[in-house]
Amino acid sequence: MKSSPPVCPVPTEQQPIVEYQDMRESWYYSWGTRNLRGYVQPLVVLWLLSWIVVGPVAATSFPPGRALAQFLLSGGAGAWVLPGLALVQLYIGWQHVGGRLGQQQVPYEESGWYDGQIWVKPDDVLNRDRIIVEYQVQPILSRIRRTLGIIAGFLAVDMLVWQLGF
């Protein structure tokens, strides 16, 4: 007699593999999965859009006609806030899904906050999920960490140039 595979009791929308698939298809979270141009373009757009707010603030402190370098340095640094926050949110989302995929035990709710359960993944499901984490989620997280590091580098150079008085 052949035994059938165990049925997953976790509601569909709470299953880690479904959460992962939803993120890959999401308008916002799929940003991390795009090719280099598709990944960098939203960063540049957010940085440029940030100038709508940052530009007037920087111009108030450093009028471009008298202190162009300070205006550009302060505005450029301030404009990184929005892209940085977007990347942090992207990282947190992918980290969450990667964590749920990598866990052997999956907490879930059947109908509300008061009936929490835990499902222990069978080995085949756990192995599949860990492969997805290793080859799909971790590269996205690494890319975001590198990008945040590059932004931090830009800000460090900005501060160094500011200190040198250019």
RAJOZI-V483743 format. One record per run of one state. SS is the DSSP state (A for helix, B for strand, O for the rest). FROM is the first residue (numbers start at 1). LEN is the number of residues. Records with the same first field share a line. If there is no record, write none. Layout:
SS = FROM-LEN  FROM-LEN
This chain:
O = 1-11  15-1  26-3  34-2  62-6  79-1  103-2  110-6  121-2  165-2
A = 12-3  16-10  29-5  36-26  68-11  80-23  123-42
B = 105-5  116-5
